């Protein structure tokens, strides 16, 4: 669970790194988000049934509808970057949804019906009984 949470938090931190924040502020946001995701997902993480709790572990960012997961705003507030974070939110027209599941972290742009981009995978190939191995999957940038 911690690997998936770290990957998810690092991805969100990379999305806010485009604004003029210090590396300390961005790292603090990342750490606060990790802490909050761990607390939220504890008790809702099923290694043998990764899709169980799938919707609960999703993170929605839809600035056009002002639907932004509280967990992102709370991490920004704890990192004392909430005002800067809200400026970024106002400047973005696209949204994204992230799924954080056992063995997989994926994102999809809410701009149309774009493909799901897998940013982390450690999935077991059940048909062949082999482990795919953990890897950060780079399928090009998904920029908000």
Secondary structure, DSSP 8 states (H G I E B T S, - for coil): -HHHHHHHHHHHHHHHTTSS--HHHHHHHHHHHHHHHHHHHTT---TTSTTTTTTTTEEEEETTTTEE-HHHHHHHHHTT-HHHHHHHHHH----EEEEEETTEEEEEESSSS---EEEEE--EETTTTEE---B---------
